[in-house]
Amino acid sequence: GDNGLGGWYAYRAAKAAQNMFTRNLAIELGRRHRGLACVGLHPGTVDSALSAPFQRGVPPERLFTPTFSAEKLLSVVAALDATDTGQLFAWDGQRIPF
């Protein structure tokens, strides 16, 4: 939903596949486990070796420590219910459209 630049074909294709996998898994699990929420989570930009080459354009307040990101994701998970299944959520609890 945020692709305004193009490029990064393999990365974007992998994300699209992961999103579809999450949606499909949510449907299948929902048939067997009422009340379950299967969601995708976006941790934000975490200060790690993976993000290091791309951190130059990230404002300092948007570059998270692993601990901060994990705590935020746990808060998001704690607030979920079955109606959220199959959705994607950012570290701050915002629903990510796809």
C-alpha positions in Angstrom: 0.0 0.0 0.0 3.0 2.4 0.4 4.8 1.7 -2.9 5.2 5.1 -4.5 8.8 4.5 -5.6 8.8 1.2 -7.5 11.9 -0.9 -7.6 12.9 -3.5 -5.0 11.0 -6.2 -7.0 12.0 -9.3 -5.0 11.5 -7.6 -1.7 8.0 -6.3 -2.6 7.0 -9.6 -4.2 8.1 -11.5 -1.0 6.0 -9.0 1.1 3.0 -9.5 -1.1 3.3 -13.2 -0.8 3.7 -13.0 3.0 0.6 -10.9 3.2 -1.4 -13.4 1.1 -0.1 -16.2 3.2 -1.2 -14.5 6.4 -4.7 -13.9 5.0 -5.0 -17.5 3.8 -3.7 -18.9 7.1 -6.2 -16.7 9.0 -9.1 -18.2 7.0 -7.9 -21.8 7.6 -7.2 -21.4 11.3 -10.5 -19.5 11.8 -12.4 -22.6 10.6 -10.8 -24.7 13.4 -10.2 -22.2 16.2 -13.0 -19.7 16.8 -11.7 -16.6 18.5 -8.2 -16.8 17.1 -6.5 -13.8 15.5 -3.8 -14.5 12.9 -2.2 -11.3 11.8 0.9 -9.8 10.2 3.1 -7.4 12.2 5.4 -4.6 11.0 8.0 -3.7 13.6 9.0 -0.4 12.1 12.6 0.3 11.2 14.6 -1.6 13.7 18.3 -0.7 14.2 19.9 -3.9 13.0 22.5 -5.2 10.5 19.6 -5.8 8.1 18.4 -2.2 8.1 21.9 -0.6 8.5 22.3 0.2 4.7 18.9 1.9 4.6 19.0 3.9 7.9 20.4 7.1 6.3 17.0 8.5 5.4 15.3 7.3 8.6 14.7 10.1 11.2 16.2 9.2 14.6 12.8 9.0 16.3 11.7 6.4 13.7 14.7 4.1 14.1 13.8 1.7 16.9 15.8 -0.5 19.2 14.9 -4.2 19.1 13.5 -3.9 22.7 11.3 -0.9 21.9 9.9 -2.6 18.8 9.2 -5.9 20.6 7.4 -4.0 23.4 5.3 -2.2 20.9 4.4 -5.3 19.0 3.4 -7.1 22.2 1.1 -4.2 23.0 -0.5 -4.5 19.6 -1.0 -8.3 20.0 -2.5 -7.7 23.5 -5.2 -5.5 21.9 -6.2 -7.9 19.2 -9.4 -9.9 19.0 -10.9 -12.3 16.5 -12.2 -9.6 14.3 -8.7 -8.5 13.5 -7.7 -11.8 11.9 -6.1 -11.7 8.5 -5.1 -8.1 8.9 -1.7 -6.4 9.0 -0.7 -4.0 11.9 2.2 -1.6 12.4 4.2 -1.3 15.6 1.9 1.5 16.7 -1.3 -0.4 16.3 -2.3 1.2 13.0 -3.9 -1.2 10.5 -1.8 -1.4 7.3 -3.9 -1.6 4.1 -3.0 -4.1 1.4 
